[in-house]
């Protein structure tokens, strides 16, 4: 029996009304050499009944609710394809997505990670080009070629916040070597996984927008919408992301410096949130940590103003320059 070229992993939790569209977009791919693994992370709605219609076209696995990282890891352990592709249960691939990815995998056999551009569709229907939103100018980055190869991609990816698993494929062997998803957090586990893959070798970026990333008004706590409802938790998860990456043994000096700068900036952002909520002592601790991690005039300023009367300090913290 021939092994599939790609293992497509779709984690889902209580999204019976959306997961069908995601699965249908996979089944509509022009490239058909794949297996489709759906990990039901303990859904309590009618997800299982909805998925019965697909029969043997999908491999359905139910597990106790353990979080999206654990669900993706369960899919990886079942996967047998040479490549891993991930799709969230409310997102959509355009029909040429896998074909485009596998063409580049053939074109660049030494590269383990390939990412395409995508369109983020906001809840109000507004569409955002994710590469342009990340500050990537296609005229400069891609020039006359729709593909860009990054030999040492970590700083490029992490500074531009490109966590789009839905638009990325990974060589399975390299992904397992880099480490599976962090199951201890429900936010940023995707960014951490992509960042670790940045240390496994070059990336290719394709400027074709072949994925629709849907942003919906939902109450599920492990969705990106949690950035609106529980910002301190999300910022603290981002701290864990940077701290975990700093333990990697093959970082360059510049990569360590970049990660420390980002960690320091994130600690200041947490400090601002604490200060705004009136928790001055916690805010001051965050500012001190930021200063210790990556000394800068801005960090010194934050520590100093945290000793001013709260109203005066808050006005300075909220100023655009800070």
N, C-alpha and C positions, 0 to 999 in steps of 0.2 A: 504494500500500500504506500503510495507516494505521500510524503508529508507536505502540508500546505506551505506556501512561501511566506504568508503573513498570518499572524494570529491577531485578530481584532478583539479587543476586550472592552466591554460596555458595562460599567458598574451602574446599578440603579437602586433607588430607594423611594418608594411611594410616588412614582411618576408614571403610573399606568397611562395617563392621558397624553404623555409626551414620548415615552420610550419607543412606541410604535414608529414614529417618524424617524427617529434615530436609526432604528434597525432597518427600516425600509431604505434609508439612504445608503446603508452598507450593502444591502442586497441588490441595489441598483447600480453598483460600481461596474465600470467597463472592464476592470481587472477582477478576475473571479477566482484566482488561486489563493484562497484564504479560508480560515475557519473563523466562526463568529461565536465568541464566548460571552454570555450574559450572566453577570454575577448579581443576583438579587440579594441585597444587603439587609435582609430581614423586613421586607415590605409588609405593611399591614393593610394595604389597599388591594385592589384586584389585579395587581401586576402579573401574578402567576397565571391567572385565567386568560388575560390578554395575550400572553406570550405563547399559549398553547397552540394558537393558529399557525405558528411557524414550524411546528413539528421538528423534524430532523435537520432543518436548515440552520438551527442555532443549537449551541450546547448550553443548556440552562443549568445554573448552579445556584442553589439557595443556601444562605448561611445566616447565622444569628447576627443581628445588627452590630457591626464592629467598626464602621467608619469607611470612608471612601478609599483610604490607603490600604486597609486590610482587604477590601473587595478587589482592588486592582491587583494586589499581591496574590490573592487566591486565583485570579485569572492567569497571572504569569506562571504560577506553579502548574496549571493545567495546559498551558500553551505548548505547542510543538513546532510552531513556525520558525523560520529563520529570523523573521522580523516581528516586532511588536508594534501594534498601532492601537491607540486608545481613543475612544469617543465617549463623551459624557452623554447621559441618557436623554438630554433635551436638545442636543446639538445635531447638526446636519452636515454630512459630506456631500459635495457636488459629485456627479457621476465619474468625473475624471480624476478624483483625488488620489486613489491608490495607484492608478496607472501612472500619474505624474511622479509620485514618490518612488515607485519601483523603476521607472526610467532613469531617475537620478541615482538610485542605488546601483544600477547597472553601469551607469556612466562613471561613477566614482566608487569603485569597489573597496577602497580602503577607508571610506568614511562610514562611521557607525550611526550617525544621527542626521536626519533630513527634516527640515521644517519648511512648510509653505506659509504664505501669507493667508490671512483670514479676514472675515468681516464680522465685527461684533454688532449684533442687533439688539439695541436697547429695548426696554419694556415699552417705551413710547414709540417704537418703530424707527428711531434714528439709527442709521448705519454708520459704523466707524471702521475705517481701514486700520487694522492693528499695527502694521509696520509703520505707517505714517504717524499714528498716534504715539508710537514708541520713539519717534524722532528719527526714523530711517527715511532719508530722502531717496526715493527710487532712482532719480536721475543721476545721483552721485554714487549710490551704493551699488547699483546694478548696471549702470551705463547701458551698453548695447546688449547685455546678456541678462536674461531673467534669473540667473543663478549666481549666488555669491558664496564663495568658500572661505570660511574663517578657520585659519590654522590653529589659533589658540583662542577659543571662543568665549571663555568664562566671563571676562570683564565686559565684553560687548553684550552678552545675553543678560547678565545680572544687573547691569546699569540701566538697561532699557526695559527691564521687567517683562520678559517674553516667556510667560509660563504656559504657553498654549499646547498642552499635551494633545489636544484634539487635532492639531495641525502638524504633529511630529511623529515620525517613525524611528524606531531604535533597533539595532541589531540585538537580538535577544541575549546572545552570549555576553556581549559587552555590558548590557543593562544589568544582568545578574551579577557580573563582576563588580560593577559600580555600586551595587547595593539596591535593595528593593525600596519601596515607598516607606516613609516614616509613618508608622501607625499610631504614634503618640500625639499627633496633632491632626486637626481637621481643616486647617488652612495652611497654605504654603508647601504642603508635601509635594505638590507638582513642581513648584519652582526648584525645590531642593533636588528632586530626581533629575531634572533637566540640567541643573548646575553641575551635579556629579558626573553626568555624561559629558559635560564640557571638558572634563579632565581626562576623558578616555580617548580624545583625538579630535580631529577637525569636524566642523559642522558645515552643512550646506543649507543655504536659505534660498527659497524660490519665491519670486514676487507674484506668482499667480494666486489669486484669492479663491481657494477651493473649499473653504470651510465656513459655515455660518455658526457662530457662537452666540447662543441665545441667552439674553439676560431677562429673567422673568421675575415678577413679584411673587416670591415664595417665602415660606416661613421655616424651611428646613435649615437647621443651624450650620451645617457644614458647607453651605453654598457661599459663593463669593459675595452674595448680598449681605453676609455677616459683617462685611467691612462698613456697612451703613449702620448696623444695629449694635455692634460690640467691638468698637474700634480698638480699645485697649487690649482686648484678647488677641485680636488679629496682629497688632503691633508686637505683642509679646511672642507670638508664634514666629513672626519675622525675625526677632532676636534669635530664637532657637535655630532658624534657618542659617543665619550668618555664623553663629557659633559652631554649628555642625560642620559647615563648609571650612571653617578655619582649622579644623582638626585634620583635614586632608593633608597627606604627607608630600604631595607633589605640586604644591602651590609655588608659584614664583613670588619673588619679593613684591612685585607690582600687584599681583593678585591679592596677596595678603593685605597690602596697604589699602587697596580698593575695598576689600571686605570690611576692614576695620573702620574705614571712613563711613561706609554704609551703615554698619552697626552703630557707630557713634551718632550718626544722624537719626537713626531710628530711636535710639534711647532719648534723644532730645525731643522727638515727636511724642513719645510716651510721657515725658516730663511735662510737655505743654498740656496734654490731655488731663493729667493729674492736677496741674495748676488751675486749669479752667474749672475743674470740679471742686476746687477749694482744698485739695489734699497737698498742701504746700510741702510738707516733709517728704512725701513720696516723690514729688516733682524735683525737689532739690537733690535727692539721692540719684535720680535718673540723670540729672545734669552733671553731677560729679562723676558718675560712671562714664558718661559720654566723653568728658574731659580726659579721663584716665585712658580710655580706649584709643582715642585719636585726638590729641591736643590741638586746639584751634582757638582763634580769637572768639568765634561765635560761642563755643562751649564755655569759655571763661566768662563771657558776657552773661550767659544764662545762669551760671552759678551766682554771679554777683547780684543780678537783679532779683533772684529768688529771695534775697534778704530784705528787699524793699517792701513797703506796705503793699498788700495784695492788689488793691485796685490799680495802683501805679504800675506795679510789675506786670499785671495782666495786660494793660494797655501796650506796654513795650513788647511783650511776647506776641501779641496779636498784630503787631505792625508788619507790613508786607516784607520788610527787609529781614525779618526774623523767622 
